[in-house]
Amino acid sequence: MYNNPYMMNYNPNISQIGLNERIDNEIAKLQQMKEQMKNNNNQQPAINQTFQLAPNNSHTMRYANTIEDVQRESVYFDTPFFSKDMSIVWIKGAKGDIKTYELAEIVQKDNKDIQIEMLQAQINEMKGMIKNAKPNDEPINEPIESKESTDVSIPRTSKKK
């Protein structure tokens, strides 16, 4: 009872009229607050809307089965589309243009692999040289000329005993 704010200044000599005035003042304050609440509820709060038109992640990689799948997708920046087996890549631009590239895996080669490829290239080069060379099996149609003169006779020696 003594902690009640209305009873703090309790004085038994205060007349009933003073207490009624205080109650009326409190009722007036509450009605004022009630009017303020109504006015605040009638005002619409500011609406903040944020529109995200394009994804923020510019490093997006997508998969597609065919170029038709790529054509159906809408993009806002250059976007690569890879085939499932990673053999083809389509790059679709923001304007809708599509470029197609073929991918091949680059296998690192050691010295033995390089030497084998070099020897295979040499073998193929030699095979090409053999195919381009004239075969020696063709008959020669040139007349045979003897370089020995027919005037010279061969001396015969005889040994007598």
VEXLUMFI-337098 format. One record per atom (N, C-alpha, C): x, y, z; residue in three letters; residue number from 1; atom name. Coordinates in Angstrom, 3 decimals. Atoms other than C-alpha are relative to their C-alpha. Example, Ala and Ser with C-alpha at 12.3 -4.5 7.8 and 13.67 -1.06 7.14 Angstrom:
! VEXLUMFI-337098
        xx        yy        zz  res    n  atom
     0.890    -1.190     0.000  ALA    1     N
    12.300    -4.500     7.800  ALA    1    CA
     0.900     1.200     0.000  ALA    1     C
    -0.820    -1.190    -0.060  SER    2     N
    13.670    -1.060     7.140  SER    2    CA
    -0.770     1.090     0.730  SER    2     C
! end
This chain:
! VEXLUMFI-337098
        xx        yy        zz  res    n  atom
     0.812    -1.183     0.000  MET    1     N
     0.000     0.000     0.000  MET    1    CA
     0.860     1.253     0.000  MET    1     C
    -0.855    -1.177    -0.054  TYR    2     N
     2.833     2.361     0.735  TYR    2    CA
     0.840     0.155    -1.252  TYR    2     C
    -0.778    -0.076     1.240  ASN    3     N
     4.624     1.504    -2.527  ASN    3    CA
    -0.842     0.436    -1.191  ASN    3     C
     0.899    -0.413     1.075  ASN    4     N
     1.632     2.470    -4.641  ASN    4    CA
     0.217     1.488    -0.263  ASN    4     C
    -0.281    -1.416     0.280  PRO    5     N
     2.411     5.805    -6.438  PRO    5    CA
    -1.191     0.893     0.295  PRO    5     C
     1.172    -0.821    -0.296  TYR    6     N
    -1.149     6.982    -5.949  TYR    6    CA
    -0.166     0.207     1.502  TYR    6     C
     0.156    -0.082    -1.442  MET    7     N
    -0.881     6.414    -2.240  MET    7    CA
     1.220     0.607     0.687  MET    7     C
    -1.210    -0.541    -0.615  MET    8     N
     2.569     7.916    -1.737  MET    8    CA
    -0.294     1.318     0.723  MET    8     C
     0.315    -1.297    -0.607  ASN    9     N
     1.203    11.299    -1.065  ASN    9    CA
    -1.341    -0.054     0.723  ASN    9     C
     1.295     0.165    -0.667  TYR   10     N
    -1.716     9.949     0.840  TYR   10    CA
    -0.039     0.837     1.262  TYR   10     C
     0.229    -0.840    -1.183  ASN   11     N
    -2.963    12.407     3.262  ASN   11    CA
    -1.478    -0.110     0.339  ASN   11     C
     1.399     0.185    -0.315  PRO   12     N
    -6.176    11.665     5.082  PRO   12    CA
    -0.760     1.309     0.014  PRO   12     C
     0.687    -1.285    -0.042  ASN   13     N
    -6.947    15.388     5.116  ASN   13    CA
    -0.402     0.477    -1.380  ASN   13     C
     0.338    -0.417     1.358  ILE   14     N
    -7.187    15.604     1.300  ILE   14    CA
    -1.474    -0.297    -0.201  ILE   14     C
     1.436     0.163     0.197  SER   15     N
   -10.733    16.065     0.333  SER   15    CA
    -0.277    -0.907    -1.174  SER   15     C
     0.454     0.873     1.064  GLN   16     N
   -12.687    13.866    -1.947  GLN   16    CA
     0.056     0.716    -1.328  GLN   16     C
     0.001    -0.766     1.249  ILE   17     N
   -12.718    16.643    -4.564  ILE   17    CA
     1.385    -0.065    -0.638  ILE   17     C
    -1.360     0.060     0.535  GLY   18     N
    -8.920    16.628    -4.982  GLY   18    CA
     0.300    -1.358    -0.606  GLY   18     C
    -0.217     1.360     0.506  LEU   19     N
    -8.900    12.878    -5.460  LEU   19    CA
    -0.760    -0.202    -1.306  LEU   19     C
     0.776     0.113     1.231  ASN   20     N
   -11.630    13.099    -8.083  ASN   20    CA
     0.681     0.748    -1.141  ASN   20     C
    -0.721    -0.761     1.036  GLU   21     N
    -9.619    15.739    -9.979  GLU   21    CA
     1.193    -0.800    -0.515  GLU   21     C
    -1.154     0.805     0.419  ARG   22     N
    -6.571    13.506   -10.036  ARG   22    CA
    -0.450    -1.158    -0.876  ARG   22     C
     0.503     1.127     0.796  ILE   23     N
    -8.608    10.593   -11.318  ILE   23    CA
    -0.441     0.501    -1.373  ILE   23     C
     0.426    -0.556     1.287  ASP   24     N
   -10.138    12.797   -14.021  ASP   24    CA
     1.206     0.339    -0.885  ASP   24     C
    -1.223    -0.313     0.763  ASN   25     N
    -6.663    14.002   -15.034  ASN   25    CA
     0.624    -1.273    -0.572  ASN   25     C
    -0.564     1.264     0.475  GLU   26     N
    -5.436    10.412   -15.313  GLU   26    CA
    -0.847    -0.570    -1.137  GLU   26     C
     0.873     0.489     1.062  ILE   27     N
    -8.469     9.457   -17.403  ILE   27    CA
     0.227     0.817    -1.268  ILE   27     C
    -0.250    -0.859     1.151  ALA   28     N
    -7.813    12.432   -19.699  ALA   28    CA
     1.318    -0.380    -0.675  ALA   28     C
    -1.294     0.418     0.558  LYS   29     N
    -4.175    11.364   -20.122  LYS   29    CA
    -0.139    -1.317    -0.761  LYS   29     C
     0.193     1.288     0.672  LEU   30     N
    -5.246     7.818   -20.991  LEU   30    CA
    -0.754     0.170    -1.314  LEU   30     C
     0.738    -0.240     1.243  GLN   31     N
    -7.728     9.107   -23.557  GLN   31    CA
     0.888     0.663    -1.051  GLN   31     C
    -0.952    -0.629     0.921  GLN   32     N
    -5.014    11.280   -25.078  GLN   32    CA
     0.908    -1.056    -0.606  GLN   32     C
    -0.874     1.068     0.483  MET   33     N
    -2.743     8.273   -25.329  MET   33    CA
    -0.751    -0.899    -0.986  MET   33     C
     0.819     0.833     0.873  LYS   34     N
    -5.578     6.295   -26.894  LYS   34    CA
    -0.177     0.664    -1.372  LYS   34     C
     0.123    -0.739     1.257  GLU   35     N
    -6.070     8.996   -29.563  GLU   35    CA
     1.306    -0.040    -0.782  GLU   35     C
    -1.308     0.060     0.668  GLN   36     N
    -2.357     9.044   -30.307  GLN   36    CA
     0.220    -1.376    -0.625  GLN   36     C
    -0.153     1.357     0.536  MET   37     N
    -2.382     5.277   -30.758  MET   37    CA
    -0.842    -0.177    -1.266  MET   37     C
     0.859     0.097     1.186  LYS   38     N
    -5.297     5.550   -33.211  LYS   38    CA
     0.635     0.737    -1.169  LYS   38     C
    -0.634    -0.778     1.069  ASN   39     N
    -3.475     8.249   -35.186  ASN   39    CA
     1.234    -0.725    -0.547  ASN   39     C
    -1.199     0.724     0.439  ASN   40     N
    -0.278     6.165   -35.305  ASN   40    CA
    -0.382    -1.225    -0.829  ASN   40     C
     0.430     1.186     0.742  ASN   41     N
    -2.191     3.106   -36.520  ASN   41    CA
    -0.569     0.367    -1.363  ASN   41     C
     0.557    -0.416     1.278  ASN   42     N
    -3.867     5.082   -39.298  ASN   42    CA
     1.085     0.348    -1.010  ASN   42     C
    -1.103    -0.322     0.908  GLN   43     N
    -0.524     6.154   -40.751  GLN   43    CA
     0.645    -1.301    -0.468  GLN   43     C
    -0.637     1.205     0.518  GLN   44     N
     0.920     3.526   -43.052  GLN   44    CA
     1.511     0.123     0.143  GLN   44     C
    -1.455    -0.060    -0.115  PRO   45     N
     4.515     2.666   -42.343  PRO   45    CA
     0.642     0.016    -1.391  PRO   45     C
    -0.727    -0.049     1.274  ALA   46     N
     7.060     3.281   -45.099  ALA   46    CA
     0.352    -1.422    -0.420  ALA   46     C
    -0.287     1.335     0.526  ILE   47     N
     7.469     0.234   -47.314  ILE   47    CA
     1.321     0.064    -0.746  ILE   47     C
    -1.295     0.100     0.669  ASN   48     N
    11.010    -0.609   -48.292  ASN   48    CA
     0.055    -1.334    -0.711  ASN   48     C
    -0.105     1.224     0.769  GLN   49     N
    11.309    -3.130   -51.086  GLN   49    CA
     1.324    -0.010    -0.732  GLN   49     C
    -1.260     0.173     0.703  THR   50     N
    14.534    -4.442   -52.479  THR   50    CA
    -0.207    -1.060    -1.069  THR   50     C
     0.151     0.932     1.102  PHE   51     N
    14.448    -6.074   -55.890  PHE   51    CA
     1.373    -0.467    -0.434  PHE   51     C
    -1.256     0.568     0.457  GLN   52     N
    17.259    -8.412   -56.799  GLN   52    CA
    -0.256    -0.593    -1.371  GLN   52     C
     0.285     0.414     1.362  LEU   53     N
    17.167    -8.715   -60.565  LEU   53    CA
     0.956    -1.072    -0.504  LEU   53     C
    -0.985     0.964     0.470  ALA   54     N
    20.315   -10.739   -61.066  ALA   54    CA
     0.698    -0.609     1.202  ALA   54     C
    -0.733     0.604    -1.112  PRO   55     N
    22.125   -13.202   -58.870  PRO   55    CA
     1.340     0.701     0.203  PRO   55     C
    -1.263    -0.667    -0.320  ASN   56     N
    25.174   -11.801   -57.124  ASN   56    CA
     1.200    -0.846    -0.359  ASN   56     C
    -1.128     0.883     0.247  ASN   57     N
    27.343   -14.823   -57.777  ASN   57    CA
     0.341     0.020    -1.486  ASN   57     C
    -0.367    -0.115     1.415  SER   58     N
    29.123   -14.002   -61.040  SER   58    CA
     0.808    -1.203    -0.480  SER   58     C
    -0.795     1.172     0.364  HIS   59     N
    31.029   -17.302   -61.016  HIS   59    CA
    -0.882    -1.245    -0.049  HIS   59     C
     0.930     1.108     0.054  THR   60     N
    28.044   -19.523   -61.701  THR   60    CA
     0.352    -0.896    -1.175  THR   60     C
    -0.242     0.983     1.045  MET   61     N
    28.668   -22.703   -63.661  MET   61    CA
    -1.252    -0.860    -0.091  MET   61     C
     1.220     0.770     0.184  ARG   62     N
    25.710   -24.559   -65.138  ARG   62    CA
     0.251    -1.179    -0.932  ARG   62     C
    -0.069     1.172     0.868  TYR   63     N
    25.182   -27.901   -66.832  TYR   63    CA
    -1.184     0.006    -0.952  TYR   63     C
     1.061     0.111     1.004  ALA   64     N
    23.164   -28.489   -70.001  ALA   64    CA
     0.261    -1.247    -0.824  ALA   64     C
    -0.139     1.188     0.841  ASN   65     N
    22.488   -31.515   -72.175  ASN   65    CA
     0.156     0.369    -1.470  ASN   65     C
    -0.043    -0.400     1.410  THR   66     N
    21.938   -29.716   -75.496  THR   66    CA
     0.022     1.521    -0.087  THR   66     C
    -0.020    -1.446     0.199  ILE   67     N
    22.191   -26.258   -76.995  ILE   67    CA
    -1.401     0.588     0.184  ILE   67     C
     1.372    -0.467    -0.232  GLU   68     N
    18.389   -26.033   -76.774  GLU   68    CA
    -0.210     0.340     1.478  GLU   68     C
     0.078    -0.304    -1.434  ASP   69     N
    18.713   -26.182   -72.976  ASP   69    CA
     0.644     1.346     0.297  ASP   69     C
    -0.703    -1.270    -0.196  VAL   70     N
    21.160   -23.287   -73.159  VAL   70    CA
    -0.854     1.156    -0.516  VAL   70     C
     0.826    -1.060     0.587  GLN   71     N
    18.824   -21.271   -75.396  GLN   71    CA
    -1.186     0.349     0.892  GLN   71     C
     1.156    -0.250    -0.870  ARG   72     N
    15.944   -21.651   -72.907  ARG   72    CA
     0.354     0.791     1.245  ARG   72     C
    -0.420    -0.685    -1.229  GLU   73     N
    17.959   -20.254   -69.966  GLU   73    CA
     0.194     1.489    -0.263  GLU   73     C
    -0.273    -1.440     0.105  SER   74     N
    18.035   -16.502   -69.384  SER   74    CA
     1.138     0.341     0.956  SER   74     C
    -1.173    -0.366    -0.783  VAL   75     N
    21.284   -15.007   -68.145  VAL   75    CA
     0.175     1.513    -0.028  VAL   75     C
    -0.216    -1.445    -0.105  TYR   76     N
    22.382   -11.521   -67.081  TYR   76    CA
     1.461     0.387    -0.208  TYR   76     C
    -1.418    -0.223     0.283  PHE   77     N
    26.117   -11.886   -67.738  PHE   77    CA
     0.506    -1.252    -0.698  PHE   77     C
    -0.550     1.157     0.707  ASP   78     N
    28.379   -14.251   -69.687  ASP   78    CA
     0.035    -1.196     0.944  ASP   78     C
     0.135     1.178    -0.862  THR   79     N
    27.615   -17.708   -68.301  THR   79    CA
     0.420    -1.242    -0.770  THR   79     C
    -0.384     1.247     0.670  PRO   80     N
    29.327   -21.004   -69.170  PRO   80    CA
    -0.972    -1.134     0.348  PRO   80     C
     0.814     1.203    -0.173  PHE   81     N
    27.192   -24.128   -69.660  PHE   81    CA
     0.853    -1.173    -0.462  PHE   81     C
    -0.832     1.153     0.323  PHE   82     N
    29.050   -27.457   -69.611  PHE   82    CA
    -0.881    -1.215    -0.257  PHE   82     C
     0.693     1.275     0.198  SER   83     N
    27.911   -30.785   -71.011  SER   83    CA
     0.390    -0.913     1.158  SER   83     C
    -0.228     0.890    -1.147  LYS   84     N
    27.718   -33.627   -68.491  LYS   84    CA
     1.351    -0.700    -0.086  LYS   84     C
    -1.286     0.687     0.135  ASP   85     N
    30.802   -35.336   -69.914  ASP   85    CA
     1.167     0.977    -0.162  ASP   85     C
    -1.014    -1.055     0.040  MET   86     N
    32.709   -32.011   -69.978  MET   86    CA
     0.742     0.054    -1.335  MET   86     C
    -0.661    -0.041     1.301  SER   87     N
    33.454   -32.320   -73.706  SER   87    CA
    -0.369     1.255    -0.784  SER   87     C
     0.456    -1.199     0.703  ILE   88     N
    31.515   -29.212   -74.834  ILE   88    CA
    -0.339     1.062     1.026  ILE   88     C
     0.403    -1.129    -0.843  VAL   89     N
    31.113   -25.769   -73.303  VAL   89    CA
    -0.671     1.032    -0.904  VAL   89     C
     0.713    -1.077     0.682  TRP   90     N
    28.585   -23.178   -74.419  TRP   90    CA
     0.090     1.225     0.891  TRP   90     C
    -0.041    -1.235    -0.776  ILE   91     N
    29.059   -19.567   -73.316  ILE   91    CA
    -1.095     0.904    -0.560  ILE   91     C
     1.131    -0.829     0.408  LYS   92     N
    25.855   -17.565   -73.419  LYS   92    CA
     0.180     1.390     0.573  LYS   92     C
    -0.149    -1.383    -0.414  GLY   93     N
    26.109   -13.773   -73.293  GLY   93    CA
    -1.327     0.579     0.456  GLY   93     C
     1.198    -0.672    -0.506  ALA   94     N
    23.642   -11.341   -71.762  ALA   94    CA
    -0.953     0.358    -1.136  ALA   94     C
     0.837    -0.332     1.155  LYS   95     N
    22.381   -10.456   -75.265  LYS   95    CA
    -0.634    -1.234    -0.636  LYS   95     C
     0.571     1.239     0.529  GLY   96     N
    21.571   -14.109   -75.978  GLY   96    CA
     0.896    -0.713    -0.997  GLY   96     C
    -0.899     0.654     0.943  ASP   97     N
    24.522   -14.903   -78.259  ASP   97    CA
     0.683    -1.181     0.687  ASP   97     C
    -0.564     1.227    -0.547  ILE   98     N
    25.944   -18.409   -77.771  ILE   98    CA
     1.223    -0.383    -0.817  ILE   98     C
    -1.220     0.499     0.642  LYS   99     N
    29.480   -19.566   -78.530  LYS   99    CA
     0.230    -1.419     0.496  LYS   99     C
    -0.208     1.400    -0.334  THR  100     N
    30.311   -23.276   -78.605  THR  100    CA
     1.479    -0.333    -0.133  THR  100     C
    -1.401     0.423    -0.001  TYR  101     N
    33.714   -24.729   -77.736  TYR  101    CA
     0.062    -1.486     0.311  TYR  101     C
    -0.227     1.406    -0.291  GLU  102     N
    35.004   -28.291   -77.705  GLU  102    CA
     1.165    -0.094     0.980  GLU  102     C
    -1.032     0.137    -1.015  LEU  103     N
    37.040   -29.312   -74.683  LEU  103    CA
     0.720    -1.327    -0.156  LEU  103     C
    -0.794     1.224     0.002  ALA  104     N
    39.852   -31.853   -74.604  ALA  104    CA
     0.912     0.043     1.212  ALA  104     C
    -0.850     0.072    -1.185  GLU  105     N
    41.766   -33.026   -71.588  GLU  105    CA
     1.466     0.030    -0.422  GLU  105     C
    -1.439    -0.067     0.254  ILE  106     N
    45.448   -32.174   -71.560  ILE  106    CA
     0.678    -0.887     1.030  ILE  106     C
    -0.661     0.951    -0.878  VAL  107     N
    47.421   -35.079   -70.153  VAL  107    CA
     1.473     0.379     0.088  VAL  107     C
    -1.412    -0.319    -0.186  GLN  108     N
    50.804   -34.264   -68.687  GLN  108    CA
     0.858    -1.173    -0.477  GLN  108     C
    -0.866     1.037     0.562  LYS  109     N
    53.582   -36.171   -70.499  LYS  109    CA
     1.368     0.069     0.657  LYS  109     C
    -1.362     0.039    -0.534  ASP  110     N
    56.851   -37.296   -69.039  ASP  110    CA
     0.966    -0.193    -1.170  ASP  110     C
    -1.025     0.077     1.049  ASN  111     N
    60.124   -37.658   -70.966  ASN  111    CA
    -0.155    -1.247    -0.870  ASN  111     C
     0.167     1.235     0.780  LYS  112     N
    59.403   -41.257   -72.022  LYS  112    CA
    -1.127     0.152    -1.020  LYS  112     C
     1.112    -0.191     0.921  ASP  113     N
    56.061   -40.317   -73.550  ASP  113    CA
     0.390     0.924    -1.149  ASP  113     C
    -0.460    -0.933     1.037  ILE  114     N
    57.668   -37.424   -75.437  ILE  114    CA
     0.919    -0.713    -0.983  ILE  114     C
    -0.925     0.733     0.862  GLN  115     N
    60.412   -39.713   -76.776  GLN  115    CA
    -0.762    -1.002    -0.874  GLN  115     C
     0.793     0.952     0.788  ILE  116     N
    57.864   -42.338   -77.877  ILE  116    CA
    -0.719     0.728    -1.138  ILE  116     C
     0.697    -0.763     1.048  GLU  117     N
    55.850   -39.697   -79.763  GLU  117    CA
     0.972     0.452    -1.086  GLU  117     C
    -0.995    -0.448     0.971  MET  118     N
    59.021   -38.395   -81.434  MET  118    CA
     0.397    -1.165    -0.913  MET  118     C
    -0.381     1.162     0.805  LEU  119     N
    60.021   -41.911   -82.578  LEU  119    CA
    -1.143    -0.430    -0.924  LEU  119     C
     1.139     0.338     0.850  GLN  120     N
    56.501   -42.607   -83.869  GLN  120    CA
    -0.108     0.978    -1.167  GLN  120     C
     0.035    -0.993     1.078  ALA  121     N
    56.628   -39.357   -85.865  ALA  121    CA
     1.083    -0.304    -1.035  ALA  121     C
    -1.081     0.346     0.932  GLN  122     N
    59.979   -40.423   -87.371  GLN  122    CA
    -0.380    -1.217    -0.844  GLN  122     C
     0.424     1.199     0.736  ILE  123     N
    58.553   -43.839   -88.317  ILE  123    CA
    -1.015     0.381    -1.068  ILE  123     C
     1.016    -0.428     0.976  ASN  124     N
    55.576   -42.191   -90.014  ASN  124    CA
     0.628     0.793    -1.140  ASN  124     C
    -0.699    -0.764     1.036  GLU  125     N
    57.906   -39.828   -91.871  GLU  125    CA
     0.735    -0.937    -0.955  GLU  125     C
    -0.719     0.962     0.849  MET  126     N
    59.990   -42.768   -93.129  MET  126    CA
    -0.958    -0.802    -0.862  MET  126     C
     0.998     0.707     0.802  LYS  127     N
    56.864   -44.607   -94.223  LYS  127    CA
    -0.438     0.865    -1.172  LYS  127     C
     0.376    -0.911     1.069  GLY  128     N
    55.911   -41.543   -96.242  GLY  128    CA
     1.079     0.085    -1.059  GLY  128     C
    -1.108    -0.036     0.964  MET  129     N
    59.354   -41.451   -97.842  MET  129    CA
     0.012    -1.265    -0.849  MET  129     C
    -0.003     1.269     0.748  ILE  130     N
    59.076   -45.118   -98.826  ILE  130    CA
    -1.122     0.001    -1.030  ILE  130     C
     1.121    -0.025     0.938  LYS  131     N
    55.675   -44.574  -100.426  LYS  131    CA
     0.287     0.921    -1.177  LYS  131     C
    -0.280    -0.966     1.055  ASN  132     N
    56.950   -41.600  -102.428  ASN  132    CA
     1.169    -0.416    -0.879  ASN  132     C
    -1.172     0.421     0.784  ALA  133     N
    60.127   -43.380  -103.648  ALA  133    CA
    -0.450    -0.880    -1.171  ALA  133     C
     0.306     0.843     1.157  LYS  134     N
    60.177   -45.068  -107.087  LYS  134    CA
     0.328    -1.447     0.347  LYS  134     C
    -0.335     1.412    -0.246  PRO  135     N
    59.977   -48.816  -106.844  PRO  135    CA
     1.078    -0.457    -0.989  PRO  135     C
    -1.106     0.488     0.836  ASN  136     N
    63.066   -50.639  -108.260  ASN  136    CA
    -0.386    -1.228    -0.802  ASN  136     C
     0.422     1.211     0.691  ASP  137     N
    61.056   -53.515  -109.630  ASP  137    CA
    -0.419     0.255    -1.448  ASP  137     C
     0.434    -0.292     1.354  GLU  138     N
    60.130   -51.764  -112.868  GLU  138    CA
     1.123    -0.364    -0.983  GLU  138     C
    -1.046     0.350     0.994  PRO  139     N
    61.905   -53.010  -115.972  PRO  139    CA
     0.588     1.269    -0.628  PRO  139     C
    -0.693    -1.132     0.604  ILE  140     N
    64.436   -50.683  -117.500  ILE  140    CA
     0.026    -0.241    -1.508  ILE  140     C
     0.091     0.134     1.453  ASN  141     N
    63.927   -50.086  -121.202  ASN  141    CA
     1.152     0.709    -0.708  ASN  141     C
    -1.142    -0.630     0.645  GLU  142     N
    67.329   -48.642  -121.947  GLU  142    CA
     0.837    -1.080    -0.712  GLU  142     C
    -0.858     0.998     0.682  PRO  143     N
    69.617   -50.393  -124.513  PRO  143    CA
     1.321    -0.156     0.761  PRO  143     C
    -1.256     0.281    -0.684  ILE  144     N
    72.654   -52.029  -123.079  ILE  144    CA
     1.132     0.252    -0.981  ILE  144     C
    -1.153    -0.292     0.839  GLU  145     N
    75.837   -50.662  -124.513  GLU  145    CA
     1.230    -0.577     0.653  GLU  145     C
    -1.236     0.571    -0.511  SER  146     N
    79.114   -52.351  -124.165  SER  146    CA
     1.072     1.065    -0.092  SER  146     C
    -1.043    -0.988    -0.010  LYS  147     N
    82.019   -50.186  -123.257  LYS  147    CA
     1.328    -0.577    -0.535  LYS  147     C
    -1.223     0.608     0.532  GLU  148     N
    84.601   -52.624  -124.560  GLU  148    CA
    -0.008     0.109    -1.542  GLU  148     C
    -0.062    -0.077     1.462  SER  149     N
    85.802   -52.183  -128.108  SER  149    CA
     0.096    -1.425    -0.567  SER  149     C
    -0.016     1.319     0.637  THR  150     N
    85.394   -55.093  -130.436  THR  150    CA
     1.309    -0.255    -0.754  THR  150     C
    -1.246     0.143     0.736  ASP  151     N
    88.758   -54.495  -132.143  ASP  151    CA
     1.095    -0.651     0.820  ASP  151     C
    -1.057     0.525    -0.850  VAL  152     N
    90.773   -55.627  -129.240  VAL  152    CA
    -0.184    -1.507     0.124  VAL  152     C
     0.083     1.442    -0.143  SER  153     N
    91.610   -59.242  -129.193  SER  153    CA
     0.625    -0.395     1.324  SER  153     C
    -0.516     0.487    -1.273  ILE  154     N
    92.313   -61.192  -126.153  ILE  154    CA
     1.184    -0.908    -0.335  ILE  154     C
    -1.172     0.847     0.328  PRO  155     N
    95.830   -62.627  -126.304  PRO  155    CA
    -0.111    -1.339     0.735  PRO  155     C
     0.011     1.321    -0.599  ARG  156     N
    96.116   -66.265  -125.689  ARG  156    CA
     1.431    -0.431     0.162  ARG  156     C
    -1.352     0.438    -0.257  THR  157     N
    99.134   -67.522  -124.210  THR  157    CA
     0.027    -1.510     0.101  THR  157     C
    -0.121     1.465    -0.102  SER  158     N
   100.246   -71.006  -124.564  SER  158    CA
     1.356    -0.298     0.595  SER  158     C
    -1.224     0.389    -0.655  LYS  159     N
   102.859   -72.668  -122.623  LYS  159    CA
     0.440    -1.323    -0.626  LYS  159     C
    -0.532     1.190     0.628  LYS  160     N
   105.063   -75.172  -124.361  LYS  160    CA
     1.069    -0.528     0.899  LYS  160     C
    -1.061     0.645    -0.751  LYS  161     N
   107.319   -77.543  -122.745  LYS  161    CA
     0.801    -0.890    -0.835  LYS  161     C
! end
